[in-house]
Structure formats: structure tokens, C-alpha cells
Amino acid sequence: MRAFNDLVDEAASVDASGWSFDWLDGRATEERPPWGYSRLLAARLAQATSALDIDTGGGEIIAEALRLPPRMVVTEGWPPNVERARRLLSPRGVDVVPVEQGRPLPFPKASFELVTSRHPVRPNWPEIARVLTDGGTYLAQHVGPASAFELIEWFLGPLPRERRGRDPEREAAAARSAGLHIVDLRTARCRMAFFDIGAVVYVLRKCVWWVPDFTVDRYRKALQRLDIHIREQGAFVAHSTRTLIETRRVPR
């Protein structure tokens, strides 16, 4: 394996925008949930006449769908991802709309028959319900509770309160309160493995909410300890958690 400084410097300099993780090929792995969200999403998009994808990142998952609805809109809050999504999706007629985190969706009531999201930052259930047509569907894969916390707590220490966040039953209750009927709710725990310290640096640069104040200099000692662990054990193992949730807007 290459030297610590070489691996870290490389990972600190590569482009980490968008939601493609191709740079990690051969350097890290993550099991996928059994339901196959990309396949489910593509099937629903092919049948819809109007759809909105929230927190789309760089638009990568929507770009995978072979057939898109006649009206396809995506939202994203991080400017580099907005531009990336425009380059990727605008040629296919997709409307890319910048929306800051926590702001209302800039669409009229009952605008879409399908709303989707892969790993939304914080689902705004009243807004999701508002922009759905009566009988419309919200289909999403959410991050579950304590996802990747083995890695996060390596840097931040124990986070017992934060481990209780993103509970799928609480999310389902919030969806019901907004007037949505739960059609499907499933969870999965998936093994992650990091085979060199560069993979860790790259992921922490991309998933900035995991260790919000992360920089290589600030966490160099923790990175060095983790580098030793990887070299001795062959990998650092963590676990992601995922929730598949499907809801339908109840006519009122």
C-alpha cells in the first residue's frame, strides 16, 4: 500500500462533487439494499407523466433512467451539484431548480404525480404532500439511523443522541401527519469497507455532514490511527442503514 501522505494528498485534491462514487472503485465497497432503488425508480419514472426528484445531487440517479416523464424536474441546494445536474440532465429536457435546504418547494399545489428522493437531507413532509396530486406517490430511499456511525464516531467520539435520529417509524408518523398513507416501509443494514485511508478522506469530503468540520489537518492524528488500523486489519468496516419508504397522498 502507498504511503499515508500520498494517499491523503491524492484524496484531498480530487473532485468530490456530485453523487458518483466511481473514484472509490477498488478502494471501498458498500453492500446495496435488497430492494434495488435505482431499478424501482426507473420503473416508476417510465410510467409517470410528471415527476420531481428532491436533493438530486449531481443528477446521476435520474440520468440512469432510460425513460423520463414528459415533465421531469429536480431540485438541489449545493451550487456545484446544481451545475453538474444541469450539464447532465438539461440535454434530456429536465428542469434543474436550485432550492436551498429548508426552503419551501417553489411549485404550486398538486404539481406532480410522483415525487422521489435518494438520501434526502431532511424530508419536508408537508411540502412533499402539498406538491403531490391526490393519489400521487412519494418513493424514496432514506438514510437510516446511525448510518456509518462506526466511521463518524472514530472522529467525533460517541454520539448516543444522534444515533436515535432518522428513525423510520418516526418518519412514517411524520408522513402520516402530513396526509400521506404509508404503502411500503422497509429497512436494511449494509456492510461498508474502506481499504485505504484515501477512500476515507474522499468520503468525508463528499458526505460533509458526517464530520461537519472535517479537514485533513484538523483530523490528521485520527486519520493516522485509522491508517494503521486499515494496514493491520486489511480494511475498516462500518455499516450503512437505509430505509425504503413509499407513500400515497390521501385525497382530502
PyMOL commands that set and color helices and strands:
alter all, ss='L'
color gray80, all
select helices_A, chain A and resi 4-13+22-24+37-47+60-63+79-92+125-131+149-156+162-164+168-177+197-206+220-233
alter helices_A, ss='H'
color red, helices_A
select strands_A, chain A and resi 28-30+50-53+71-76+95-98+112-118+132-143+180-194+236-249
alter strands_A, ss='S'
color yellow, strands_A
deselect
rebuild
show_as cartoon
